[in-house]
Amino acid sequence: MNQYAQGDLESALKKGIKTLGLDISEQQIDLLINYLHLLIKWNKAYNLTAVRKPLDMVNRHLLDSLSIVPYIQGKRIIDVGSGPGLPGIPLAICYPELSVTTLDSNGKKTRFQQQVKTELALENLTIINDRVENCQFEPFDQVISRAFASIEDMINWTHQLCKKEGVFLAMKGLYPEDELSALPDGFELKTCHRLQVPETEGERHLLVLGRH
C-alpha cells in the first residue's frame, strides 16, 4: 500500500463509478475498498492475480466487474471461474438482495473468497470450490464468466447451471467472432454490449447468450 494512499484508491474508484453512471452507496464503496485491501494483502502470498499495482486493480478488476452492473437481472446468479471473486464479489456488494454464488476449482482462491465473505459479512455470497463440470445445482437466472473459457466451452460446461429462460453473460475483450461461429446447437447470441471501462485500454464486450 506504500505506492498509493487509500484516498487515491477511493478517489479513483468513485471517479470510475461516476463515469460508469452507477448508483452505488458510500457503504458499498467502503466494502469495495475493503475487498481491494484484502486482495492486495493476500496477493503477495498467494498470487491471486497477475495485476500487482493497487490502482490497476481498481480499474482492471473493480471497475471492469462493475461495468456489467446494468445487465444483472434475476434473483440468483453464478460467477463461474471466479478466481479471487471477480466479478462475483463486487456484484454481491452492489446487490445485497441478490443471491450470488462463486465457483472456482482453485482452493487458494476460494479460501481467499471465504475470508472476504467473513470479514465483509456478505451473507448473500455462496462460495464453491469445485470443477464446473461436477456441479449440479438448482439452475440460476444468469451464468457469468470473466476470462474463464471460450464461449463454446463455457456453454458446454455450464448449460446445466442456467435456467431454460436464463442467460449466459460472457465478459470478453475483443469481439469474439470466431468463438461465436462455434456456438453449440440450440444457443444463440441475444445481445452484445460494448463496455466502456474507465482508465482501461483495449476493447471490452459483454455477450448475452441464451437458448433458442
SERO-4910 file (N, C-alpha, C, O; in steps of 0.05 Angstrom, whole numbers):
BEGIN
 pado doro    nc1    nc2    nc3   cac1   cac2   cac3    cc1    cc2    cc3    oc1    oc2    oc3
  Met    A     16    -24      0      0      0      0     17     25      0      6     47     -1
  Asn    A     44     23      1     61     47      2     57     64    -23     59     89    -22
  Gln    A     51     50    -45     51     64    -70     28     84    -73     30    104    -86
  Tyr    A      5     76    -61    -18     93    -64    -32     96    -37    -36     76    -23
  Ala    A    -39    120    -30    -55    124     -5    -83    114    -10    -93    112    -32
  Gln    A    -96    106     12   -124     97     10   -141    117     -4   -159    110    -20
  Gly    A   -137    143      1   -153    164    -11   -150    163    -42   -170    169    -56
  Asp    A   -127    157    -52   -123    156    -81   -139    133    -93   -152    137   -114
  Leu    A   -140    110    -80   -155     88    -90   -185     93    -89   -199     87   -108
  Glu    A   -193    105    -67   -222    111    -64   -230    132    -84   -251    130    -96
  Ser    A   -213    152    -89   -219    173   -108   -221    161   -136   -239    168   -151
  Ala    A   -202    143   -143   -203    130   -170   -228    113   -173   -240    113   -195
  Leu    A   -236     99   -152   -260     82   -153   -285    100   -156   -302     94   -173
  Lys    A   -287    121   -141   -311    138   -142   -312    152   -170   -334    154   -181
  Lys    A   -290    161   -180   -289    173   -207   -299    153   -228   -315    160   -245
  Gly    A   -289    128   -226   -297    108   -245   -326    101   -243   -340     98   -264
  Ile    A   -337    100   -219   -365     94   -215   -382    116   -227   -403    111   -240
  Lys    A   -373    141   -224   -388    164   -235   -387    162   -266   -407    167   -279
  Thr    A   -364    155   -277   -361    153   -306   -380    131   -317   -392    133   -338
  Leu    A   -382    109   -301   -400     87   -310   -430     94   -306   -447     80   -316
  Gly    A   -435    116   -291   -463    124   -286   -478    106   -267   -502    103   -269
  Leu    A   -463     95   -248   -476     76   -229   -483     90   -203   -471    110   -194
  Asp    A   -504     79   -190   -513     90   -164   -504     70   -143   -518     50   -137
  Ile    A   -482     75   -131   -470     58   -111   -466     74    -85   -454     95    -86
  Ser    A   -475     63    -63   -475     78    -38   -447     80    -26   -429     65    -34
  Glu    A   -444     99     -7   -418    102      6   -411     77     21   -387     69     22
  Gln    A   -430     64     33   -425     39     48   -415     17     29   -396      2     35
  Gln    A   -426     16      5   -417     -4    -15   -389      3    -25   -373    -15    -30
  Ile    A   -384     29    -29   -357     37    -37   -337     29    -16   -315     19    -22
  Asp    A   -344     33     10   -326     24     32   -320     -6     30   -297    -15     34
  Leu    A   -341    -22     25   -337    -51     23   -320    -58     -1   -303    -76      1
  Leu    A   -323    -44    -23   -306    -50    -47   -277    -43    -41   -259    -58    -49
  Ile    A   -272    -21    -27   -245    -14    -19   -233    -35      1   -210    -42     -2
  Asn    A   -249    -44     20   -240    -64     38   -233    -90     24   -214   -103     30
  Tyr    A   -250    -97      4   -244   -121    -12   -217   -117    -27   -201   -136    -28
  Leu    A   -213    -93    -37   -188    -88    -52   -164    -90    -33   -144   -102    -41
  His    A   -166    -80     -9   -144    -83     10   -138   -112     16   -115   -120     18
  Leu    A   -159   -128     19   -154   -157     24   -141   -170      0   -123   -187      3
  Leu    A   -149   -162    -24   -138   -174    -48   -108   -166    -50    -92   -183    -57
  Ile    A   -101   -141    -44    -73   -133    -45    -57   -149    -24    -35   -158    -30
  Lys    A    -68   -151      0    -54   -165     21    -49   -195     15    -27   -204     17
  Trp    A    -70   -209      7    -68   -237      1    -52   -243    -24    -39   -264    -27
  Asn    A    -53   -224    -43    -40   -229    -69     -9   -232    -65      4   -245    -81
  Lys    A      2   -219    -45     30   -221    -40     39   -249    -33     61   -257    -41
  Ala    A     22   -264    -20     29   -291    -11     18   -313    -30     30   -334    -34
  Tyr    A     -6   -307    -42    -20   -329    -56    -22   -325    -86    -33   -342   -100
  Asn    A    -12   -303    -96    -12   -299   -125    -40   -303   -137    -44   -319   -155
  Leu    A    -59   -287   -127    -87   -289   -136    -92   -276   -163   -110   -284   -177
  Thr    A    -76   -256   -169    -79   -242   -195    -52   -232   -204    -34   -226   -188
  Ala    A    -49   -231   -231    -24   -221   -242    -22   -190   -240     -1   -179   -244
  Val    A    -44   -177   -235    -45   -148   -232    -33   -141   -205    -44   -150   -184
  Arg    A    -12   -126   -204      2   -121   -179     -3    -93   -167     -5    -90   -143
  Lys    A     -6    -73   -184     -9    -46   -174    -37    -41   -165    -56    -46   -179
  Pro    A    -40    -30   -140    -67    -25   -129    -85     -8   -148   -108    -15   -150
  Leu    A    -74     13   -160    -90     30   -177   -100     14   -202   -122     18   -211
  Asp    A    -83     -3   -212    -91    -20   -235   -113    -39   -226   -131    -46   -242
  Met    A   -111    -49   -201   -133    -67   -191   -160    -52   -191   -181    -64   -196
  Val    A   -159    -27   -183   -184    -11   -183   -197    -12   -211   -220    -17   -215
  Asn    A   -180     -6   -232   -191     -4   -259   -196    -31   -272   -218    -35   -283
  Arg    A   -177    -48   -270   -178    -73   -285   -194    -95   -271   -203   -115   -284
  His    A   -199    -92   -245   -215   -112   -231   -241   -100   -221   -262   -110   -229
  Leu    A   -240    -80   -204   -265    -69   -193   -283    -56   -214   -306    -64   -217
  Leu    A   -272    -37   -229   -289    -23   -248   -296    -41   -271   -318    -38   -282
  Asp    A   -279    -59   -279   -286    -78   -300   -310    -95   -291   -328   -100   -307
  Ser    A   -309   -104   -266   -332   -120   -255   -357   -103   -254   -379   -113   -261
  Leu    A   -355    -79   -245   -378    -61   -242   -390    -53   -269   -413    -45   -270
  Ser    A   -375    -55   -290   -385    -46   -316   -409    -63   -326   -423    -54   -344
  Ile    A   -413    -87   -314   -435   -103   -322   -460   -101   -304   -480   -114   -308
  Val    A   -458    -83   -284   -480    -79   -265   -507    -74   -279   -527    -86   -270
  Pro    A   -508    -57   -300   -534    -52   -312   -547    -77   -325   -571    -76   -331
  Tyr    A   -532    -98   -329   -543   -121   -343   -549   -145   -325   -556   -167   -334
  Ile    A   -547   -140   -298   -553   -162   -279   -583   -163   -274   -595   -142   -268
  Gln    A   -594   -186   -277   -623   -190   -273   -628   -216   -258   -611   -233   -257
  Gly    A   -652   -218   -248   -660   -243   -234   -654   -242   -204   -646   -221   -194
  Lys    A   -657   -265   -191   -653   -267   -162   -628   -283   -155   -617   -280   -133
  Arg    A   -619   -300   -174   -596   -318   -168   -577   -318   -191   -585   -323   -214
  Ile    A   -551   -312   -186   -531   -313   -207   -508   -329   -197   -503   -332   -173
  Ile    A   -493   -340   -217   -468   -355   -210   -445   -344   -227   -448   -340   -251
  Asp    A   -423   -339   -214   -398   -330   -227   -380   -354   -230   -370   -364   -210
  Val    A   -375   -363   -254   -361   -388   -259   -332   -381   -266   -326   -364   -282
  Gly    A   -313   -396   -253   -284   -390   -257   -278   -363   -244   -265   -346   -256
  Ser    A   -288   -359   -220   -289   -333   -207   -261   -323   -198   -258   -299   -194
  Gly    A   -241   -341   -196   -215   -332   -187   -216   -320   -159   -226   -333   -141
  Pro    A   -206   -296   -156   -208   -283   -129   -235   -270   -123   -237   -254   -105
  Gly    A   -255   -278   -139   -282   -267   -134   -291   -245   -153   -306   -227   -145
  Leu    A   -281   -246   -178   -287   -226   -198   -302   -237   -221   -293   -256   -234
  Pro    A   -326   -227   -228   -339   -203   -216   -358   -209   -193   -371   -191   -183
  Gly    A   -359   -234   -183   -379   -242   -164   -380   -226   -138   -402   -218   -129
  Ile    A   -357   -221   -126   -357   -206   -100   -366   -177   -104   -382   -168    -88
  Pro    A   -355   -162   -123   -366   -135   -127   -396   -135   -133   -410   -117   -124
  Leu    A   -406   -155   -147   -435   -156   -153   -451   -162   -127   -472   -152   -123
  Ala    A   -440   -180   -110   -453   -186    -84   -454   -161    -67   -473   -157    -52
  Ile    A   -433   -145    -68   -432   -120    -52   -453   -100    -63   -467    -87    -47
  Cys    A   -456    -98    -89   -474    -79   -101   -503    -88   -100   -521    -71   -102
  Tyr    A   -508   -114    -98   -535   -125    -98   -539   -142    -73   -540   -166    -75
  Pro    A   -543   -129    -50   -546   -145    -25   -571   -163    -26   -572   -183    -11
  Glu    A   -590   -156    -42   -615   -172    -44   -612   -196    -63   -630   -212    -65
  Leu    A   -590   -197    -77   -586   -218    -97   -570   -241    -85   -551   -237    -70
  Ser    A   -577   -265    -92   -562   -289    -84   -540   -294   -104   -545   -300   -127
  Val    A   -515   -291    -95   -492   -293   -113   -475   -318   -105   -468   -321    -82
  Thr    A   -470   -335   -124   -453   -358   -120   -428   -355   -136   -430   -347   -160
  Thr    A   -405   -360   -125   -380   -361   -140   -369   -389   -140   -370   -403   -120
  Leu    A   -357   -396   -163   -347   -424   -167   -319   -422   -178   -314   -409   -198
  Asp    A   -301   -436   -165   -273   -438   -175   -261   -464   -165   -266   -473   -142
  Ser    A   -244   -476   -181   -231   -502   -173   -205   -497   -158   -194   -517   -147
  Asn    A   -196   -472   -156   -170   -466   -143   -176   -461   -113   -189   -441   -106
  Gly    A   -166   -478    -96   -171   -477    -67   -160   -451    -54   -173   -440    -36
  Lys    A   -137   -441    -64   -126   -417    -53   -145   -393    -58   -149   -376    -41
  Lys    A   -156   -393    -82   -173   -370    -89   -200   -372    -74   -211   -351    -66
  Thr    A   -211   -396    -71   -236   -397    -56   -232   -393    -26   -250   -383    -13
  Arg    A   -209   -400    -15   -203   -394     13   -202   -364     17   -211   -353     37
  Phe    A   -190   -350     -2   -189   -321     -1   -217   -310     -2   -224   -292     14
  Gln    A   -234   -320    -19   -261   -311    -21   -276   -315      5   -292   -298     14
  Gln    A   -272   -338     18   -284   -343     44   -276   -323     65   -293   -314     81
  Gln    A   -251   -315     64   -241   -294     83   -255   -268     78   -263   -254     96
  Val    A   -258   -261     52   -273   -236     45   -301   -238     55   -312   -219     66
  Lys    A   -314   -260     50   -342   -263     58   -345   -259     88   -363   -245     98
  Thr    A   -327   -270    104   -327   -268    133   -322   -239    142   -337   -228    158
  Glu    A   -301   -227    131   -293   -201    140   -312   -179    132   -316   -159    146
  Leu    A   -325   -182    108   -343   -162     98   -372   -169    105   -390   -153     98
  Ala    A   -377   -192    117   -404   -201    125   -423   -201    101   -445   -190    102
  Leu    A   -414   -215     80   -430   -217     55   -448   -241     57   -441   -263     48
  Glu    A   -471   -238     70   -489   -260     75   -502   -271     49   -511   -294     49
  Asn    A   -502   -255     28   -515   -264      3   -495   -278    -16   -502   -285    -38
  Leu    A   -471   -284     -6   -450   -296    -22   -446   -325    -14   -442   -332      9
  Thr    A   -447   -343    -34   -440   -372    -30   -416   -378    -47   -415   -371    -70
  Ile    A   -396   -392    -35   -371   -398    -49   -368   -428    -51   -371   -443    -32
  Ile    A   -362   -437    -75   -359   -466    -80   -332   -472    -93   -325   -459   -113
  Asn    A   -317   -490    -81   -292   -499    -91   -295   -526   -105   -296   -547    -93
  Asp    A   -298   -525   -132   -302   -549   -148   -298   -543   -177   -295   -520   -185
  Arg    A   -297   -564   -193   -296   -561   -222   -324   -557   -232   -343   -570   -222
  Val    A   -327   -540   -252   -354   -533   -261   -370   -557   -271   -394   -559   -267
  Glu    A   -356   -576   -284   -370   -599   -296   -380   -618   -275   -397   -635   -281
  Asn    A   -371   -615   -250   -381   -632   -228   -406   -621   -215   -418   -635   -198
  Cys    A   -413   -597   -222   -434   -583   -206   -462   -587   -217   -467   -583   -241
  Gln    A   -479   -594   -199   -508   -597   -205   -523   -581   -183   -525   -590   -160
  Phe    A   -534   -558   -190   -550   -542   -171   -577   -536   -184   -582   -541   -207
  Glu    A   -594   -524   -167   -618   -512   -179   -609   -491   -198   -592   -474   -191
  Pro    A   -619   -491   -223   -609   -472   -243   -611   -443   -236   -629   -435   -220
  Phe    A   -593   -427   -246   -592   -398   -240   -605   -381   -262   -608   -391   -284
  Asp    A   -611   -357   -255   -622   -338   -275   -600   -329   -294   -606   -325   -318
  Gln    A   -576   -325   -284   -554   -317   -301   -528   -332   -293   -522   -335   -270
  Val    A   -513   -340   -314   -487   -353   -310   -467   -333   -322   -468   -327   -345
  Ile    A   -448   -324   -305   -429   -303   -313   -401   -315   -314   -393   -331   -297
  Ser    A   -386   -307   -334   -357   -314   -335   -341   -291   -345   -349   -276   -362
  Arg    A   -317   -288   -333   -299   -266   -340   -272   -279   -346   -258   -289   -328
  Ala    A   -265   -280   -372   -239   -292   -380   -236   -320   -370   -215   -328   -361
  Phe    A   -258   -336   -371   -258   -363   -360   -251   -384   -381   -234   -401   -377
  Ala    A   -264   -382   -404   -261   -403   -425   -272   -392   -451   -284   -370   -451
  Ser    A   -269   -408   -472   -283   -400   -497   -313   -401   -492   -322   -415   -474
  Ile    A   -328   -387   -509   -357   -387   -506   -368   -416   -510   -386   -424   -495
  Glu    A   -357   -430   -529   -365   -458   -533   -361   -475   -508   -380   -489   -500
  Asp    A   -338   -473   -496   -332   -489   -472   -350   -479   -449   -360   -495   -434
  Met    A   -353   -453   -446   -369   -442   -425   -397   -454   -425   -407   -463   -405
  Ile    A   -409   -454   -449   -437   -464   -451   -438   -495   -447   -455   -505   -434
  Asn    A   -419   -509   -459   -418   -538   -456   -414   -547   -427   -426   -566   -419
  Trp    A   -398   -532   -413   -392   -539   -385   -413   -529   -365   -416   -541   -344
  Thr    A   -428   -508   -372   -445   -495   -352   -475   -495   -360   -491   -484   -345
  His    A   -482   -508   -382   -510   -506   -391   -530   -516   -370   -552   -506   -368
  Gln    A   -521   -536   -354   -539   -547   -333   -543   -527   -310   -562   -531   -294
  Leu    A   -527   -506   -308   -529   -487   -287   -547   -464   -293   -553   -447   -276
  Cys    A   -557   -463   -318   -573   -440   -327   -602   -448   -332   -607   -468   -346
  Lys    A   -621   -433   -322   -649   -439   -327   -654   -438   -357   -639   -426   -373
  Lys    A   -676   -452   -366   -682   -453   -394   -685   -425   -406   -677   -419   -428
  Glu    A   -698   -407   -390   -702   -380   -399   -680   -361   -390   -681   -337   -395
  Gly    A   -660   -372   -376   -638   -356   -366   -618   -349   -387   -621   -358   -410
  Val    A   -598   -333   -380   -577   -325   -399   -549   -329   -388   -545   -330   -364
  Phe    A   -531   -330   -407   -502   -332   -401   -490   -304   -407   -494   -293   -429
  Leu    A   -475   -293   -388   -462   -268   -392   -432   -273   -395   -419   -281   -375
  Ala    A   -421   -270   -419   -393   -275   -423   -378   -248   -426   -383   -233   -445
  Met    A   -360   -243   -408   -344   -218   -409   -319   -224   -425   -303   -241   -419
  Lys    A   -316   -209   -447   -294   -213   -466   -280   -187   -472   -289   -165   -466
  Gly    A   -256   -190   -484   -241   -167   -494   -251   -159   -522   -273   -147   -524
  Leu    A   -236   -166   -542   -245   -161   -570   -270   -177   -576   -274   -199   -564
  Tyr    A   -286   -167   -594   -310   -181   -602   -302   -209   -614   -287   -210   -633
  Pro    A   -311   -231   -602   -300   -258   -608   -316   -271   -631   -331   -290   -626
  Glu    A   -312   -262   -655   -326   -273   -678   -322   -303   -682   -341   -318   -687
  Asp    A   -296   -311   -679   -290   -340   -682   -305   -357   -662   -315   -378   -668
  Glu    A   -305   -348   -637   -319   -363   -616   -349   -365   -621   -361   -385   -616
  Leu    A   -360   -343   -631   -389   -343   -636   -397   -361   -659   -419   -372   -660
  Ser    A   -378   -365   -678   -384   -383   -700   -384   -412   -691   -394   -430   -706
  Ala    A   -374   -417   -667   -373   -445   -657   -393   -449   -634   -390   -467   -618
  Leu    A   -414   -433   -633   -434   -436   -612   -447   -463   -614   -454   -472   -636
  Pro    A   -451   -477   -591   -465   -502   -591   -493   -500   -602   -506   -479   -600
  Asp    A   -504   -522   -614   -531   -522   -625   -551   -515   -603   -548   -523   -580
  Gly    A   -571   -500   -610   -592   -493   -592   -587   -467   -576   -604   -458   -561
  Phe    A   -564   -455   -581   -557   -430   -567   -552   -408   -587   -543   -413   -609
  Glu    A   -557   -383   -578   -553   -360   -596   -544   -336   -581   -547   -334   -557
  Leu    A   -532   -317   -596   -525   -291   -584   -551   -274   -583   -563   -268   -604
  Lys    A   -558   -266   -559   -582   -249   -555   -576   -220   -560   -589   -207   -576
  Thr    A   -556   -210   -546   -547   -182   -549   -517   -181   -543   -506   -198   -531
  Cys    A   -505   -159   -552   -477   -153   -545   -475   -124   -537   -486   -107   -550
  His    A   -460   -119   -515   -457    -92   -505   -427    -85   -505   -411   -100   -495
  Arg    A   -420    -63   -517   -393    -53   -516   -389    -39   -488   -403    -20   -482
  Leu    A   -371    -49   -473   -367    -38   -446   -345    -17   -446   -325    -20   -459
  Gln    A   -350      5   -433   -330     26   -430   -319     26   -402   -332     37   -384
  Val    A   -297     14   -398   -285     12   -372   -265     35   -368   -246     37   -383
  Pro    A   -270     52   -348   -253     76   -344   -224     68   -340   -217     49   -327
  Glu    A   -206     84   -352   -177     82   -348   -166     55   -357   -146     45   -347
  Thr    A   -180     42   -375   -171     15   -384   -169     15   -414   -188     21   -429
  Glu    A   -146      7   -424   -142      6   -453   -153    -20   -464   -156    -40   -450
  Gly    A   -159    -20   -490   -169    -44   -503   -199    -46   -502   -212    -34   -484
  Glu    A   -210    -62   -520   -239    -65   -522   -249    -84   -500   -235   -103   -492
  Arg    A   -274    -79   -491   -287    -98   -473   -316   -102   -483   -329    -82   -491
  His    A   -325   -126   -484   -352   -133   -493   -365   -151   -473   -352   -168   -460
  Leu    A   -391   -148   -470   -408   -166   -455   -427   -180   -474   -443   -167   -487
  Leu    A   -425   -206   -477   -442   -221   -495   -463   -235   -478   -457   -249   -459
  Val    A   -488   -231   -486   -511   -244   -473   -521   -266   -491   -530   -262   -513
  Leu    A   -519   -291   -481   -525   -314   -497   -547   -330   -483   -551   -329   -459
  Gly    A   -563   -344   -499   -585   -360   -488   -594   -381   -507   -584   -384   -529
  Arg    A   -614   -396   -499   -625   -417   -516   -644   -405   -536   -656   -384   -531
  His    A   -647   -419   -559   -666   -410   -580   -694   -410   -568   -713   -403   -582
***
